[in-house]
Amino acid sequence: MDAATGKADMTDVVLMDSVTLTVIVIKDRYTGCYSNALYTAWVNRAPDAVDDSDADCLNFWDSYRGLVGKGETAEAAKTDLLTRLNAV
């Protein structure tokens, strides 16, 4: 995450089984109110709903059960996502 612009940070990572994925880390628009994290990390792209209106964001996080990394820093969110990916 570029702190000056608030834009997402994109990083290619290689998992243990030599699969390369693009990880997107974004700063939570609502400072963790709905996601319970300041930063979230996603494979390939973040769902649009994480940056939508309050109601859309609340509904998204209430029902989302997919793969996401969460953390208090961008690096922590990325590490959490990679840990979850390697556990699959």
C-alpha positions in Angstrom: 0.0 0.0 0.0 1.3 3.4 -0.9 0.6 5.5 2.2 0.8 8.7 0.3 -1.8 7.8 -2.4 -3.8 5.1 -0.6 -3.5 2.9 -3.7 -3.3 -0.9 -3.5 0.1 -2.7 -3.5 0.4 -5.5 -6.0 3.1 -8.2 -5.5 3.8 -11.4 -7.3 4.5 -14.2 -4.9 5.6 -17.8 -5.3 4.0 -20.4 -3.1 5.8 -23.6 -1.8 4.6 -25.6 -4.8 6.0 -23.0 -7.3 2.7 -21.4 -8.2 3.0 -17.7 -8.8 0.1 -15.5 -7.8 -0.5 -11.8 -7.7 -1.4 -10.5 -4.2 -3.3 -7.2 -3.8 -3.1 -5.5 -0.4 -5.5 -2.6 0.3 -6.0 -0.3 3.2 -9.5 -0.8 4.6 -11.7 2.2 3.7 -13.6 1.9 6.9 -10.5 1.3 9.2 -11.6 -2.2 10.0 -15.1 -1.5 11.1 -16.5 -4.3 9.0 -13.5 -6.4 8.0 -11.9 -6.3 11.5 -8.5 -5.4 10.0 -6.7 -2.2 8.8 -5.4 -4.0 5.7 -6.7 -6.9 3.6 -4.8 -9.0 1.1 -6.4 -10.7 -1.9 -5.4 -13.1 -4.7 -5.5 -11.3 -8.1 -8.1 -8.6 -7.2 -10.2 -7.3 -4.3 -13.9 -7.6 -4.5 -15.6 -4.2 -5.4 -17.8 -4.4 -2.3 -14.9 -3.8 0.1 -14.7 -0.2 -1.1 -18.4 0.4 -1.6 -21.0 2.1 0.5 -21.4 1.3 4.2 -24.3 -0.9 3.6 -22.7 -2.8 0.8 -19.5 -3.3 2.7 -21.3 -4.5 5.8 -23.3 -7.0 3.8 -20.2 -8.2 2.0 -18.3 -8.9 5.2 -21.3 -10.4 6.9 -21.6 -13.0 4.2 -18.0 -13.4 2.8 -16.4 -16.8 3.6 -13.6 -16.8 1.0 -9.9 -16.4 1.1 -8.6 -13.1 2.5 -5.6 -12.1 4.6 -6.0 -9.6 7.3 -3.6 -7.5 9.4 -2.9 -4.3 11.2 -0.2 -3.6 8.6 0.1 -4.3 4.9 2.8 -6.8 5.5 0.8 -8.6 8.2 -2.2 -8.9 5.8 0.0 -10.3 3.1 1.7 -12.8 5.5 -1.7 -13.9 6.7 -2.9 -14.5 3.2 0.2 -16.5 2.3 -0.2 -18.6 5.4 -3.8 -19.4 4.5 -2.8 -20.2 0.9 -0.1 -22.6 2.0 -2.6 -24.3 4.3 -5.0 -25.1 1.5 
